[in-house]
Amino acid sequence: MFPLKEIDDEIRAIRDDHLSGARELAQKGAHVLVTLAEGSKAVSGEEFQSELLRTGRALIKAQPSMAPLVNLVNRSLFALQEEIDLEGAKRALVTTAQGYANHLQRSVERIAQLAFPLISHGLVLTHSFSSTVLAALLHAKQEGQTFAVLCTESRPQYEGRALAERLAQAGVETRLVVDALAPSMITDAEVVLVGADSLSIEGLVNKIGTYPLALAARAHKMPFYALCGTEKFLPADYTLPEESPKDPQGVWPDHPKGVEVMNRYFDLTPLEYLTGIVTGEGVLSPTEVRGIISKRRLHPWLR
């Protein structure tokens, strides 16, 4: 339990939120840090830094695969490390958290513009619900591009249905397929666009089912792009924890005794399986992404 009950409630809500994307979760995390700065009862800069570390670790633990949360906490700790004065530390945290949230929104808008040339008059295949992919598709629609989108159901939580509904409401020709069918339909598409929860030296972490699509795209020489800002790039020395098992009831409610039901939300796609990564700074190759990640530092307190 945190000194501020609203922080405890907000972190618990982030932990239990398995439908929002990484950007939305990071924006909620930024709100948590602003709440901490505005409501903290700390009497010194050192005590406030300790509260930030405790809160930041809880945010990361709530959704350890979401790189924007890791980078939000990491950036905040670096911003406060030279601030001994209590009020200065609070101001630095508010500035950092609010600036980070604003950056996330600007990044999505820039990526939508840069992804426009990838969305031709053919079929776009996507997986799960990515607010960045949605923004890119809606931008292309507004700019007069005519195309169709093939969405996957994205089991076990069916986020693809939400994406399909949003696209249909915007007047985009939309189809929905079960996950297992999507790889065999990849030759009907012109490009595959997916979001990202995080990018590391090891690869792209995204909704489970991304890796089979990447394999199919590679086999058929189909362009496969991840749309994500550089806030999704994890520091090189951050170790992604192994994903904890999810509730088997989400896959098979009341399954028979003696049947082990394995439920996971994420998989890992090697970077070399990506044609490119569309960021706010441009379209990067896997090699360029590795170069950026290798220079990222993790705050010592998070190691």
C-alpha positions in Angstrom: 0.0 0.0 0.0 1.4 3.4 -1.0 1.1 6.6 1.2 -1.5 7.9 -1.3 -4.4 5.5 -1.8 -5.1 6.8 -5.3 -1.6 5.7 -6.4 -2.2 2.2 -5.1 -5.6 2.1 -6.9 -4.1 3.4 -10.2 -1.2 1.0 -10.2 -3.5 -1.9 -9.5 -5.7 -0.8 -12.4 -2.6 -0.7 -14.7 -1.7 -4.2 -13.5 -5.1 -5.6 -14.3 -5.4 -3.8 -17.7 -4.7 -6.3 -20.4 -6.5 -4.5 -23.2 -4.8 -1.1 -23.4 -1.7 -0.7 -25.5 1.7 0.2 -24.2 1.3 3.9 -25.0 -2.0 4.2 -23.1 -0.5 2.4 -20.1 2.5 4.7 -20.1 0.2 7.7 -20.1 -1.6 6.3 -17.1 1.8 5.7 -15.5 2.7 9.4 -16.1 -0.5 10.4 -14.3 0.6 8.2 -11.4 3.9 10.0 -11.1 2.3 13.5 -11.3 -0.2 12.4 -8.6 2.8 11.3 -6.5 4.5 14.7 -7.0 1.4 16.7 -6.1 0.3 14.6 -3.1 3.6 13.4 -1.5 4.1 14.1 2.2 7.8 13.6 1.9 9.9 16.1 4.0 13.1 15.9 2.1 14.4 15.4 -1.5 15.9 12.1 -0.5 12.6 10.8 1.0 10.8 11.9 -2.2 13.4 10.0 -4.4 12.7 6.9 -2.3 9.0 7.3 -2.9 9.6 7.7 -6.6 11.8 4.6 -6.7 9.2 2.5 -4.8 6.4 3.8 -7.1 8.4 3.3 -10.2 9.3 -0.3 -9.4 5.7 -1.0 -8.7 4.7 0.5 -12.1 7.3 -1.7 -13.9 6.3 -4.8 -12.0 2.6 -4.1 -12.9 3.4 -4.5 -16.6 7.1 -5.5 -17.0 6.8 -6.1 -20.8 5.7 -2.6 -21.5 8.8 -0.7 -22.4 7.3 2.8 -22.2 6.6 2.3 -18.5 10.2 1.2 -18.0 11.5 4.2 -19.9 9.2 6.6 -18.1 10.5 5.5 -14.7 14.1 5.3 -15.9 13.9 8.9 -17.3 12.3 10.2 -14.1 15.0 8.7 -11.9 17.7 10.3 -14.0 15.8 13.6 -13.9 15.7 13.6 -10.1 19.2 12.3 -9.3 20.7 15.8 -9.1 17.7 17.3 -7.3 18.3 17.4 -3.5 15.8 20.1 -2.9 12.3 18.7 -2.3 10.3 21.2 -4.3 12.8 21.1 -7.1 12.5 17.3 -7.2 8.7 17.5 -7.3 8.8 20.0 -10.2 11.3 17.9 -12.1 9.1 14.8 -11.8 6.0 16.7 -13.0 7.9 18.2 -15.9 9.4 14.9 -16.9 6.2 12.9 -16.6 4.0 15.4 -18.4 6.7 15.9 -21.1 6.9 12.2 -21.6 3.1 11.8 -22.0 3.1 14.7 -24.6 6.0 13.1 -26.4 4.0 9.8 -26.7 1.1 11.6 -28.4 3.4 13.5 -30.8 5.2 10.3 -31.6 2.0 8.6 -32.7 1.1 11.5 -35.0 4.5 11.5 -36.6 4.6 7.7 -37.1 1.2 7.9 -38.8 2.6 10.3 -41.3 5.7 8.3 -42.0 3.8 5.1 -42.4 1.5 6.6 -45.1 3.7 5.3 -48.0 3.4 1.7 -46.7 -0.4 1.7 -47.0 -1.1 1.2 -50.6 -4.4 0.5 -52.4 -4.2 -3.2 -51.4 -4.8 -5.2 -48.3 -3.1 -4.4 -45.0 -2.8 -7.3 -42.5 -2.5 -6.4 -38.8 -2.6 -8.2 -35.5 -4.1 -7.3 -32.1 -5.0 -3.6 -31.2 -2.2 -1.0 -31.7 -3.3 2.6 -31.2 -0.3 3.5 -33.4 -1.4 1.2 -36.2 -4.9 2.5 -35.9 -3.7 6.1 -36.1 -1.7 5.3 -39.2 -4.6 3.6 -40.9 -7.0 6.4 -40.1 -4.5 9.0 -41.3 -4.2 7.1 -44.6 -8.0 7.0 -44.9 -8.3 10.8 -44.2 -5.6 11.4 -46.9 -7.8 9.7 -49.4 -6.0 6.3 -49.6 -8.3 3.4 -50.6 -7.4 0.1 -48.9 -8.8 -2.8 -46.9 -7.6 -4.2 -43.6 -7.5 -7.8 -42.5 -7.6 -8.0 -38.6 -7.0 -11.0 -36.5 -9.2 -11.9 -33.6 -6.1 -11.8 -31.4 -7.1 -14.4 -28.8 -7.5 -15.0 -26.0 -8.7 -11.4 -25.3 -9.9 -10.6 -28.9 -8.4 -7.1 -29.1 -8.6 -7.4 -32.9 -12.3 -7.1 -32.7 -12.0 -3.7 -31.1 -9.7 -2.6 -33.9 -12.0 -4.0 -36.6 -14.9 -2.1 -35.1 -13.0 1.2 -35.0 -11.9 0.8 -38.6 -15.4 -0.1 -39.8 -16.8 3.0 -38.0 -14.3 5.1 -39.9 -15.5 3.7 -43.3 -12.5 1.4 -43.8 -13.2 -1.9 -45.6 -12.5 -4.4 -42.8 -12.4 -8.2 -42.4 -11.7 -10.3 -39.4 -10.2 -13.8 -39.3 -9.3 -16.3 -36.6 -5.6 -16.1 -35.6 -4.7 -19.5 -37.1 -6.0 -18.5 -40.5 -4.0 -15.3 -40.9 -0.6 -16.8 -41.8 -2.2 -18.7 -44.7 -3.8 -15.5 -46.0 -0.7 -13.4 -45.9 -0.2 -13.7 -49.6 -3.4 -11.7 -50.1 -1.9 -8.7 -48.4 0.5 -6.0 -49.5 2.0 -5.4 -46.1 1.9 -6.4 -42.5 1.7 -3.7 -39.9 1.9 -4.5 -36.1 2.5 -2.5 -33.0 4.9 -3.2 -30.2 5.0 -3.5 -26.5 8.8 -3.4 -26.4 11.9 -3.7 -28.5 15.1 -5.1 -27.2 18.3 -6.6 -28.6 16.5 -10.0 -28.5 13.5 -8.8 -30.6 10.0 -7.5 -30.7 7.6 -8.2 -27.8 4.0 -8.0 -29.0 0.7 -9.9 -28.7 1.1 -13.6 -29.0 0.6 -14.6 -32.6 3.0 -11.9 -34.0 5.8 -14.4 -34.4 3.9 -16.8 -36.6 2.9 -13.9 -38.8 6.5 -12.8 -39.1 7.5 -16.3 -40.1 4.9 -16.4 -42.8 5.8 -13.0 -44.0 9.5 -14.0 -44.2 8.6 -17.1 -46.1 6.6 -15.2 -48.7 8.9 -12.1 -48.8 6.1 -10.0 -47.5 7.0 -6.5 -46.0 6.6 -6.7 -42.2 6.8 -3.5 -40.2 6.5 -2.6 -36.5 5.1 0.8 -35.9 6.4 2.2 -32.6 8.2 5.2 -31.1 11.7 5.0 -29.7 10.1 5.0 -26.2 9.4 1.3 -26.9 13.2 0.6 -27.1 14.4 -0.9 -23.8 17.8 -0.1 -22.3 20.3 -2.8 -23.3 20.9 -3.8 -19.7 17.2 -4.2 -18.8 16.3 -7.9 -18.5 12.8 -8.7 -19.6 11.3 -11.1 -17.0 9.7 -14.3 -18.1 6.0 -13.8 -18.6 3.9 -15.1 -15.8 1.3 -17.8 -16.6 -2.1 -16.3 -17.3 -5.5 -17.6 -16.1 -6.3 -20.8 -18.0 -10.0 -19.9 -17.7 -9.4 -17.3 -20.4 -8.7 -20.0 -22.9 -11.0 -22.8 -21.7 -13.4 -22.1 -18.9 -14.1 -25.1 -16.7 -11.6 -27.2 -18.6 -11.4 -30.9 -17.7 -9.3 -32.2 -14.9 -6.0 -33.5 -16.2 -5.7 -31.0 -19.0 -3.1 -28.3 -18.6 -4.2 -25.1 -20.4 -1.3 -22.8 -21.2 -2.3 -19.1 -21.6 0.2 -16.4 -22.6 -0.3 -12.8 -23.9 3.0 -12.1 -25.6 5.6 -13.6 -27.9 9.1 -12.6 -29.1 9.9 -12.0 -32.8 13.6 -11.7 -33.7 14.5 -8.2 -35.0 15.9 -9.6 -38.3 12.4 -10.8 -39.2 11.2 -7.2 -39.4 11.6 -5.3 -42.7 11.8 -2.1 -40.7 10.6 -0.2 -37.6 8.6 3.0 -38.2 9.5 5.5 -35.5 8.9 9.2 -35.0 12.5 9.7 -36.2 12.1 7.7 -39.4 12.0 4.1 -40.7 14.8 2.2 -39.0 16.4 -1.1 -39.9 16.9 -3.8 -37.3 20.6 -3.0 -37.3 19.9 0.7 -36.6 17.5 -0.2 -33.8 20.2 -2.4 -32.2 22.6 0.5 -32.3 20.2 2.8 -30.5 19.4 0.2 -27.9 23.0 -0.5 -27.2 23.5 3.1 -26.1 20.6 3.3 -23.7 21.4 3.3 -20.0 19.4 1.8 -17.2 19.4 3.8 -14.0 21.5 2.0 -11.4 18.6 1.8 -9.0 16.6 -0.3 -11.4 19.3 -2.9 -11.9 
